[in-house]
Amino acid sequence: MKIVGVTACPTGIAHTYMAQELLENEGKKRGIEIKIETQGSIGIENELTQEEIDEADVVILAIAVMIEGEERFEEKLIYNADVNESIAHPNLVIDEAIRLISKNAD
Protein backbone atom coordinates (compact mmCIF):
# COMPACT_ATOMS: atom_id res chain seq x y z
CA MET A 1 0.00 0.00 0.00
CA LYS A 2 1.19 3.50 -0.83
CA ILE A 3 -0.06 6.74 0.66
CA VAL A 4 0.92 10.28 -0.26
CA GLY A 5 -0.34 13.50 1.20
CA VAL A 6 0.02 17.17 1.89
CA THR A 7 -0.02 19.01 5.20
CA ALA A 8 -0.58 22.75 5.54
CA CYS A 9 -1.76 24.99 8.37
CA PRO A 10 -2.66 28.70 8.42
CA THR A 11 0.73 29.91 9.67
CA GLY A 12 2.68 27.17 7.90
CA ILE A 13 5.01 26.54 10.77
CA ALA A 14 4.65 24.01 13.58
CA HIS A 15 1.42 22.17 12.76
CA THR A 16 2.36 21.59 9.14
CA TYR A 17 5.56 19.79 10.08
CA MET A 18 4.18 18.03 13.15
CA ALA A 19 1.37 16.52 11.07
CA GLN A 20 3.84 15.38 8.41
CA GLU A 21 6.11 13.70 10.93
CA LEU A 22 3.30 11.98 12.83
CA LEU A 23 1.53 10.70 9.71
CA GLU A 24 4.78 9.39 8.23
CA ASN A 25 5.74 7.71 11.50
CA GLU A 26 2.32 6.07 11.81
CA GLY A 27 2.45 4.81 8.23
CA LYS A 28 5.96 3.43 8.62
CA LYS A 29 5.00 1.75 11.89
CA ARG A 30 2.34 -0.14 9.90
CA GLY A 31 4.64 -1.01 7.02
CA ILE A 32 2.95 1.42 4.66
CA GLU A 33 4.99 3.30 2.09
CA ILE A 34 4.12 6.93 2.84
CA LYS A 35 5.36 10.34 1.78
CA ILE A 36 3.93 13.65 2.93
CA GLU A 37 4.62 16.97 1.22
CA THR A 38 4.57 20.09 3.37
CA GLN A 39 3.37 23.48 2.24
CA GLY A 40 4.60 25.78 4.98
CA SER A 41 5.83 29.28 5.48
CA ILE A 42 8.97 28.58 3.43
CA GLY A 43 7.10 27.02 0.53
CA ILE A 44 6.76 23.44 -0.66
CA GLU A 45 9.12 20.88 0.82
CA ASN A 46 9.37 17.14 0.27
CA GLU A 47 7.47 17.75 -2.98
CA LEU A 48 5.60 14.79 -4.39
CA THR A 49 6.48 13.71 -7.90
CA GLN A 50 3.76 12.88 -10.39
CA GLU A 51 4.99 9.28 -10.37
CA GLU A 52 4.57 9.07 -6.58
CA ILE A 53 1.07 10.48 -6.87
CA ASP A 54 0.14 8.10 -9.70
CA GLU A 55 1.37 5.07 -7.73
CA ALA A 56 -0.44 6.02 -4.51
CA ASP A 57 -3.56 4.17 -3.38
CA VAL A 58 -4.88 7.23 -1.56
CA VAL A 59 -4.00 10.87 -0.92
CA ILE A 60 -4.36 12.42 2.52
CA LEU A 61 -4.93 16.17 2.48
CA ALA A 62 -4.35 17.27 6.07
CA ILE A 63 -4.85 20.93 5.40
CA ALA A 64 -6.44 23.99 6.95
CA VAL A 65 -5.69 26.35 4.05
CA MET A 66 -5.71 26.29 0.26
CA ILE A 67 -2.70 24.48 -1.19
CA GLU A 68 -0.73 24.79 -4.38
CA GLY A 69 -1.15 22.08 -6.98
CA GLU A 70 -4.27 20.42 -5.61
CA GLU A 71 -5.27 19.62 -9.20
CA ARG A 72 -2.49 16.99 -9.22
CA PHE A 73 -4.81 14.77 -7.18
CA GLU A 74 -7.99 15.06 -9.28
CA GLU A 75 -7.93 11.44 -10.44
CA LYS A 76 -7.05 9.99 -7.01
CA LEU A 77 -8.94 8.85 -3.94
CA ILE A 78 -8.65 11.70 -1.45
CA TYR A 79 -9.14 11.59 2.29
CA ASN A 80 -9.60 15.11 3.64
CA ALA A 81 -8.36 15.43 7.20
CA ASP A 82 -7.97 18.32 9.57
CA VAL A 83 -4.33 19.15 10.23
CA ASN A 84 -4.99 19.21 13.99
CA GLU A 85 -6.66 15.79 13.84
CA SER A 86 -3.58 14.49 12.04
CA ILE A 87 -1.46 15.62 14.97
CA ALA A 88 -3.77 14.40 17.74
CA HIS A 89 -4.79 11.12 16.10
CA PRO A 90 -2.57 10.17 13.15
CA ASN A 91 -3.61 6.54 13.65
CA LEU A 92 -7.28 7.42 13.02
CA VAL A 93 -6.42 9.46 9.93
CA ILE A 94 -4.48 6.52 8.48
CA ASP A 95 -7.36 4.17 9.44
CA GLU A 96 -9.86 6.36 7.58
CA ALA A 97 -7.63 6.60 4.51
CA ILE A 98 -7.34 2.79 4.44
CA ARG A 99 -11.09 2.48 4.94
CA LEU A 100 -11.61 4.74 1.92
CA ILE A 101 -9.44 2.45 -0.19
CA SER A 102 -11.42 -0.61 0.93
CA LYS A 103 -14.75 1.12 0.40
CA ASN A 104 -13.75 2.17 -3.11
CA ALA A 105 -12.65 -1.39 -3.98
CA ASP A 106 -16.20 -2.72 -3.42
C-alpha positions as CSV (number, residue, x, y, z in Angstrom):
1,M,0.0,0.0,0.0
2,K,1.2,3.5,-0.8
3,I,-0.1,6.7,0.7
4,V,0.9,10.3,-0.3
5,G,-0.3,13.5,1.2
6,V,0.0,17.2,1.9
7,T,0.0,19.0,5.2
8,A,-0.6,22.7,5.5
9,C,-1.8,25.0,8.4
10,P,-2.7,28.7,8.4
11,T,0.7,29.9,9.7
12,G,2.7,27.2,7.9
13,I,5.0,26.5,10.8
14,A,4.6,24.0,13.6
15,H,1.4,22.2,12.8
16,T,2.4,21.6,9.1
17,Y,5.6,19.8,10.1
18,M,4.2,18.0,13.1
19,A,1.4,16.5,11.1
20,Q,3.8,15.4,8.4
21,E,6.1,13.7,10.9
22,L,3.3,12.0,12.8
23,L,1.5,10.7,9.7
24,E,4.8,9.4,8.2
25,N,5.7,7.7,11.5
26,E,2.3,6.1,11.8
27,G,2.4,4.8,8.2
28,K,6.0,3.4,8.6
29,K,5.0,1.7,11.9
30,R,2.3,-0.1,9.9
31,G,4.6,-1.0,7.0
32,I,2.9,1.4,4.7
33,E,5.0,3.3,2.1
34,I,4.1,6.9,2.8
35,K,5.4,10.3,1.8
36,I,3.9,13.7,2.9
37,E,4.6,17.0,1.2
38,T,4.6,20.1,3.4
39,Q,3.4,23.5,2.2
40,G,4.6,25.8,5.0
41,S,5.8,29.3,5.5
42,I,9.0,28.6,3.4
43,G,7.1,27.0,0.5
44,I,6.8,23.4,-0.7
45,E,9.1,20.9,0.8
46,N,9.4,17.1,0.3
47,E,7.5,17.8,-3.0
48,L,5.6,14.8,-4.4
49,T,6.5,13.7,-7.9
50,Q,3.8,12.9,-10.4
51,E,5.0,9.3,-10.4
52,E,4.6,9.1,-6.6
53,I,1.1,10.5,-6.9
54,D,0.1,8.1,-9.7
55,E,1.4,5.1,-7.7
56,A,-0.4,6.0,-4.5
57,D,-3.6,4.2,-3.4
58,V,-4.9,7.2,-1.6
59,V,-4.0,10.9,-0.9
60,I,-4.4,12.4,2.5
61,L,-4.9,16.2,2.5
62,A,-4.4,17.3,6.1
63,I,-4.8,20.9,5.4
64,A,-6.4,24.0,7.0
65,V,-5.7,26.3,4.0
66,M,-5.7,26.3,0.3
67,I,-2.7,24.5,-1.2
68,E,-0.7,24.8,-4.4
69,G,-1.2,22.1,-7.0
70,E,-4.3,20.4,-5.6
71,E,-5.3,19.6,-9.2
72,R,-2.5,17.0,-9.2
73,F,-4.8,14.8,-7.2
74,E,-8.0,15.1,-9.3
75,E,-7.9,11.4,-10.4
76,K,-7.0,10.0,-7.0
77,L,-8.9,8.8,-3.9
78,I,-8.6,11.7,-1.5
79,Y,-9.1,11.6,2.3
80,N,-9.6,15.1,3.6
81,A,-8.4,15.4,7.2
82,D,-8.0,18.3,9.6
83,V,-4.3,19.1,10.2
84,N,-5.0,19.2,14.0
85,E,-6.7,15.8,13.8
86,S,-3.6,14.5,12.0
87,I,-1.5,15.6,15.0
88,A,-3.8,14.4,17.7
89,H,-4.8,11.1,16.1
90,P,-2.6,10.2,13.1
91,N,-3.6,6.5,13.7
92,L,-7.3,7.4,13.0
93,V,-6.4,9.5,9.9
94,I,-4.5,6.5,8.5
95,D,-7.4,4.2,9.4
96,E,-9.9,6.4,7.6
97,A,-7.6,6.6,4.5
98,I,-7.3,2.8,4.4
99,R,-11.1,2.5,4.9
100,L,-11.6,4.7,1.9
101,I,-9.4,2.4,-0.2
102,S,-11.4,-0.6,0.9
103,K,-14.8,1.1,0.4
104,N,-13.8,2.2,-3.1
105,A,-12.7,-1.4,-4.0
106,D,-16.2,-2.7,-3.4
